[in-house]
Amino acid sequence: MKRPSTREEPPSKRAKTSRGEDDYMPGNIIEIELRNFMTYDCLVCKPGSRLNLVIGPNGSGKSSIVCAIALGLGGEPQLLGRATSIGAYVKRGEESGHIKISLRGSTKDEKITIIRRIDAHNKSEWLFNGKVASKKEVIEIMQQFNIQVNNLTQFLPQDRVCEFAKLSPVQLLEETEKAVGDPQLPIQHRALVDKSRELKTIEMAVKRNGETLNQLKALNAELEKDVERVRQREVLLKKAESMKKKLPWLKYDAIKADYLKAKEAEKDVKQKLEEAAKTLNNLREPIEKQKLEKPQMDAKCKRLSNLIKENAKRRMELLEKESSLGVQIRGKYKEMGDLKKEEESRQQRIIKAKEDLAIAEAELRNLPVHEPPKDVLDKLRSQISDLKVSANQKRIQKQDKEKVLNQKNIALRHCVDRLKDMENKNNKLLQALRNSGAEKIFEAYHWLREHRQELNKEVYGPVLLEVNVSNRDHADYLEGHVPYYIWKSFITQDPRDRDFLVRNLKSFDVPILNYVGDKYRHKEPFFISNEMRELGIYSRLDQVFEAPDAVKEVLISQFGLEHSYIGSKETDQKASEVAKLRVLDFWTPENHYRWSVSRYGGHVSGSVDPVDRSRLLLCGSDVGEIERLRCRKEELEETVCALEEDLKLLMTEQRSIDEEEAKLHKQREEIVSNVTLEMRKRREMENRVDQRKRKLESLLREDDQDAVMAKLIDEAANLNTRRLQCAIDIKNLLVEAVAYKWNFAEKHMTSIEFDAKIRELEHGLKQPAKFAQQVACQLEYCKKETEDHRQQLLAAKRHAESIAIITPELEKAFLEMPTTIEELEAAIHDTLSQANSTLSLNQNVVEEYEHRQGKHCR
């Protein structure tokens, strides 16, 4: 809660209180009333002004009164050490109960009444002097009278006696100070304890540092004795380092000697390789000469081979040509034999053709003439035309009906989609309620929809689905102003409906409210004065949302929406001036301002709370629109059903017309088919006569068989002459092929002799070539060895130079040292052993000593 302040106020002290004329002090309990609480059905108790004792046997309800005082004055169930939920304190078998506690005010006539209503579903509601209040407001009132039900020194339930006994003396003192002392006393007490703890910590640190200083001084005295021996060791180490500088130069000289030996060996092997190469070249010259002559011999053999292949190809072509001519000759002889047989067959076919022609002409003359029934065909054609006209009319009517049906179906789909969208919004709102704690709100909503016909009057709910807010800021204000439980409530308009829902929705944990309507209730008219508009106030909370009348009346009457105004950012800046206009509750985009007038002193106090974003009223759904869409959907479904019935009737009538038309078409087709069949028979007979006439004429026009026979004899003689010429050409080619093969055999034998001679010379060349290859490999190995020694020499020189550059002074020192690597390494080892035996300490001792000396000087 924010309170405007112009200066820093000093810490407030609790005002001293005294007893009044009635012997009561402000904040004393003057009356306790219990309904359906634990063991009590109804109890009214009026305590005295001083010490009150509750005496009775076990189980008579003494602890019930104590529990009622703690819970009624803002305590939590866990405080009592019994049940952890408020619903456990409702009397068994009852749905709800309440605790009413009356406190004495600042004066004798002032009475403060606090009522806490509880039910078996762990729901709790607070009333302050008959008006709905929050638990925070009740706790603030308790703090004004220093009532601390959670302080064991002020209020000790019997179930927490063990916990009280476990408190340490310090904890008892702190709790007592909170209960009876100045509000600043516990704070000052804790500050004093902290300062004392810091002082003890500093004293212990000073003591530890003094002890550490004495120990370091004693250790420093012991280290001075060892420093001298460390310095002697350093002199020996320097001598060993000087010897180590000569060691790499000695290694360099040894590697240089190895390098010179490898270089000399490489020179000897190179000379051997030159001699072997000269011998090998002398042996290869005759082989190369033979190899140059060998390709010429191979070329001659290849040329002869190509000539042999060409000769064989020409012989094959001539053989194929001779074979083809033989086939043609046999074909001519066969044609001559067939021609003789054909002449005999032609005479017989001419006789047969004349007989067939006479039979066909006789059949054509005997065939009767058939006339088509024109009258019957015209009548059928007229009937078919009438049926087509009727069918077209039905088809047009069907298309019109289908068009209307399509339009209605589209409208129905749009209506269903719109209804789904609206119901999806409802689902989003129901899901928001479920996420906020109403776990069975979906089941309650669907149960109401299924049993709506059993209700006497319209039932609304959940309230969140009935309220539509178009502005996001207004949704924030409305949700912040109305308690959460109302959004999941169901509102009835008949007591019987209320009782019916209470019985059936009990397991769903949703509140049921009954709206009876109060025609005598004064409604505050909506009016914004000019002074309000100047301060940025432009509306009232009961004007920014839409809902059914019953829902809107419940929200306005229960939560005072008609007294809560809405302003802008300008109103936020001029909040102090708004209270002067008697506007005690208003909202701005950032804050919620509430002003209250004290019933005791008449002073005005204000509270400012930040505006929380809406979590439930994210998107509204118009319930009236949903109902209109459902009615519209039912009308469209009835219309669509009627149109579908009409369409089915039209389709049945059209089908019967089409069947009648099909029957007439079938009769007409049968008549036409008969006429066509008779006409086809006559045409076939006429065609058959014509065909037989043409066949006879064809047989009579065929050529003379003697001329054809003479032509075939001449062609056969010509083919025999050509076949003889092919045989002569084949014989000449065979003679030529024999000559080519004899020459090829001679050349091929000469080539084989060249190959044998070359192989013999190459075999004699293998031993010198092998020797030359071995010498070449040896030369490569020597080169690699020389290069390795050279790289080692360079590396040894770089290593030696990196350790020490030879100067005249260093060269003079080297002369006094051993001249071999083994003697020098032994000398270095002896010097290091002497240095290590001189002092067993390391360099860290010296560094530690010097470090302590420096600290001591500082």
Sequence and secondary structure as in RCSB ss.txt:
>XXXX:A:sequence
MKRPSTREEPPSKRAKTSRGEDDYMPGNIIEIELRNFMTYDCLVCKPGSRLNLVIGPNGSGKSSIVCAIALGLGG
EPQLLGRATSIGAYVKRGEESGHIKISLRGSTKDEKITIIRRIDAHNKSEWLFNGKVASKKEVIEIMQQFNIQVN
NLTQFLPQDRVCEFAKLSPVQLLEETEKAVGDPQLPIQHRALVDKSRELKTIEMAVKRNGETLNQLKALNAELEK
DVERVRQREVLLKKAESMKKKLPWLKYDAIKADYLKAKEAEKDVKQKLEEAAKTLNNLREPIEKQKLEKPQMDAK
CKRLSNLIKENAKRRMELLEKESSLGVQIRGKYKEMGDLKKEEESRQQRIIKAKEDLAIAEAELRNLPVHEPPKD
VLDKLRSQISDLKVSANQKRIQKQDKEKVLNQKNIALRHCVDRLKDMENKNNKLLQALRNSGAEKIFEAYHWLRE
HRQELNKEVYGPVLLEVNVSNRDHADYLEGHVPYYIWKSFITQDPRDRDFLVRNLKSFDVPILNYVGDKYRHKEP
FFISNEMRELGIYSRLDQVFEAPDAVKEVLISQFGLEHSYIGSKETDQKASEVAKLRVLDFWTPENHYRWSVSRY
GGHVSGSVDPVDRSRLLLCGSDVGEIERLRCRKEELEETVCALEEDLKLLMTEQRSIDEEEAKLHKQREEIVSNV
TLEMRKRREMENRVDQRKRKLESLLREDDQDAVMAKLIDEAANLNTRRLQCAIDIKNLLVEAVAYKWNFAEKHMT
SIEFDAKIRELEHGLKQPAKFAQQVACQLEYCKKETEDHRQQLLAAKRHAESIAIITPELEKAFLEMPTTIEELE
AAIHDTLSQANSTLSLNQNVVEEYEHRQGKHCR
>XXXX:A:secstr
     SS             TTS  TT EEEEEEEEETTEEEEEE   SS       TTSSHHHHHHHHHHHTT 
 GGGGTS SSGGGGB TT SEEEEEEEEE SSSS EEEEEEEEETTS EEEEETTEEE HHHHHHHHHHTT  TT
 TTT   GGGHHHHHT  HHHHHHHHHHHHS THHHHHHHHHHHHHHHHHHHHHHHHHHHHHHHHHHHHHHHHHH
HHHHHHHHHHHHHHHHHHHHHHHHHHHHHHHHHHHHHHHHHHHHHHHHHHHHHHHHHHHHHHHHHHHHHHHHHHH
HHHHHHHHHHHHHHHHHHHHHHHHHHHHHHHHHHHHHHHHHHHHHHHHHHHHHHHHHHHHHHHHHHS      HH
HHHHHHHHHHHHHHHHHHHHHHHHHHHHHHHHHHHHHHHHHHHHHHHHHHHHHHHHHHHHTT TTHHHHHHHHHH
TGGG SS  B  HHHH B   HHHHHHHHHHS HHHHT EEESSHHHHHHHHHHSGGGT  EEE    TTS    
    HHHHHTT  EEGGGS B  HHHHHHHHHHHTGGG EE  HHHHHTHHHHGGGT  EEE SSEEEEEEE TT
T  EEEEEEE    SSTTS   HHHHHHHHHHHHHHHHHHHHHHHHHHHHHHHHHHHHHHHHHHHHHHHHHHHHH
HHHHHHHHHHHHHHHHHHHHHHHHHH   HHHHHHHHHHHHHHHHHHHHHHHHHHHHHHHHHHHHHHHHHHHHHH
HHHHHHHHHHHHHHHHHHHHHHHHHHHHHHHHHHHHHHHHHHHHHHHHHHHHH    HHHHHHHHTS SSHHHHH
HHHHHHHHHHHHH    HHHHHHHHHHHHHHH 
